């Protein structure tokens, strides 16, 4: 399922704060994806080490994942590579 887990990056003002200050990225993910599947998909797709994943289901029924990267990986650099900014 790892190919279909990540739908797209989710960038809001809060997501930018997470990116800049907490080394975290936010993604909209498949609603059936588990936290380990999300961590594996992000780690594999972006060649990073994932420390923690938190998820929430939005009021519209979409699933959002906040992915914390290890200190060795830079969320700004990953976001730049995937074209977020």
N, C-alpha and C positions, 0 to 999 in steps of 0.2 A: 504493500500500500504506500510505501515511501514516495513514490513518484507523484501521487495525487494528494498528499497530505497538505502541503503549503499551497494556498490559493493565490495570495498576493501579499506584499508588505503593506502594513497599515501605518500611515504616517499622519499624526495629528500633533497639536502643540504638546500634549502630554507625552506622546511617543518621542518627540524630539528631546524633551527633558530627560526621559529615560535613556535615550541614546547618548546624550551629552554627559550626564552626571552619574548614571548607574550602569553603563555598559550593557544596556538591554535593547533588544529589537522586538518589534511587535509585528505579528503576521495574522492575517485571517486564514483559518485552516479548515479542513474538512470537519464537519460536525461529528463524525464518528471516530476521529483520530484521538488516540490516548496520548497522555503526556510523554511516555517513553517513545512512541512513534514520532511525535513532533520533535523531540530532542534528537532522535536518530536522523530524521529527514533534514533538519537544519544543519546538524553536524556534518552530514555527508554532502549535502548540496553546496554548502558554503565553506567547507574545510575549516571548521572551528570546533572548539570544545564547549559544550553546553553544560552550565553549572546547575541551572534550575529552570523549570517551566511552570508558569501559572496560566490557567485558562479561565475564561468566562464566556458565557453565552449572552450575546447582546439582546436587547429587547426585540430586535427584528429577527432573532433566531439564528444569527450567524455566530460562529465560534471564533474568539480572538485569543491568541496565545502571546504571552510576554515571555521572551526567552532571554535569560541572563547568560552572558558569555564569560569565559574564564578571563583572568587578568592578562593572560598571554595573548588574547585575541582582542582586537579593537573594533567595537561596534560601528564607529564612524567609518573605518576602512571597509568593513563589510557592506555597509549601507552605500558607500560610494561605488563599490564593485557591482552591486545589483541595480544601480541607477536610481536610487531614491532621491539623491540630490547631486 
